[in-house]
């Protein structure tokens, strides 16, 4: 009887140790890669594509960037204004995950300049 109780406690202790190791592994993975829904066992509805302007990724904007690259990086603009036959101004209400309204000027499908509304700082290609 005493041998049975000793084996039972040994199994209980080994089970707790394995559970602790798995918990620590899951916690380390969620810190490294974000919330891992698959490990939690919940199968939610598929999320729409999130563009990386949530602050976790620093996006880059450069003069000469194509309109397709701009859309792939920052997502679709909040507002598009045609300013000429080959010129548009795209406005983003949030930029790089911050509430900085930014206007991006596109000519012939390429970024030529951009300006943040708050700082009036304009970046452009010298012509």
N, C-alpha and C positions, 0 to 999 in steps of 0.2 A: 504494500500500500504506500509506504514511504517513497519507494522508487517511482511509482506512478505519479505522485505529487511532484517529485523533483523533476521528472521529465516534462510534466505539464507546465511548471514554472519556467523551465528552460525554453520551451516552445513559445511561451508567452513573451519572454524577454527577447528572443530572436525575432519574433513577429513585430514587436514595438520598434526594435532597431531597424529592421527593413522598412517599416512604414515611415520612420523618421528620415531615413536616407532618401526614399522616394519623394517625400514632401520637400526636402531640401533641394533635390534635383529639379523638381517642378518649379520651385520658387526661383532658382538660379536661371532656368530657361525662360521663365516669364520676364525676369528682369533684363535678360540679354536680348530677347526677341519680341517683347511686348506680350500682351495677353494672348495666350494660346488656347483658343476655344476648344480645339480637339481634345485637349487633356482634361477639360472640365466635363466632357461628356454631353454637352448641349449642342445639338445640331440646329442652329438658327437659320433664318432665311438668308439667302445670299445677299451680301451688302453691295450697293452700287459702287462703281469704281470711285475711289477717293483719290483726288489729286494731292500731291505731296505738299500743299501749302498749309500744313498744320503746325509748322514751326519745328518739326522733328528733322526736316531735311532743308538745307539751305539751297535754294534755287539760284540759278545764275541767269542773268539777262545780259545780253551783249548786242552791240550794234552789228547788224548783218545777220542776226538770227532769223530763220525763216518763220513764217506764220504758223506752219505745222509744228515746228519745234516749240514755239511759244505756247501753243494750245496743249501740246503734250506735257510741258513742264508745269504750267500754271493753271491749266484747265480752260474751259471756255470763258470769254470775258463776260462781265455783267452787262456791258453796253458797248455797241459798235456804232460809230458814226462815220459815214462817208464824207470825206472832206475834199475829194477830187476824183477824177476818173481812175487813178491808180493809187489812191491814198485813203487810209482809214485811221481812225483813232479808237483804240480799244481801251476801255476803262475797267479796272479791277478794283472792287471795293476793299478787298483784303489782299495784301501782298506779302509773301513770305510768312504767312500766318499772323501778321499784325494788321490791325485796322488802319492801314495807310492807303487811302485811295490813290491809285496810280494810273496815269494815262500813258499809253504806249502808242507811238505813231508808227504806222506801217506804210511803206511805199514800195510798190511793185513786189509785194509779198515778203519784204524784208523789214526788220525793225530798224528804224533810223534814229529815233529818240524816245525818251520817256521822262516823265516828271511826276514827282509825288506832290499831291495837292497841299499837304501840310507844310512842306519845306520850300516849295517853289524852286527846288533844285532840279535843273534840267541836264540830261546827259544826251549827247548827240554826236553824230559823225560830222566832222568838219567837211564842208563841200569844196 
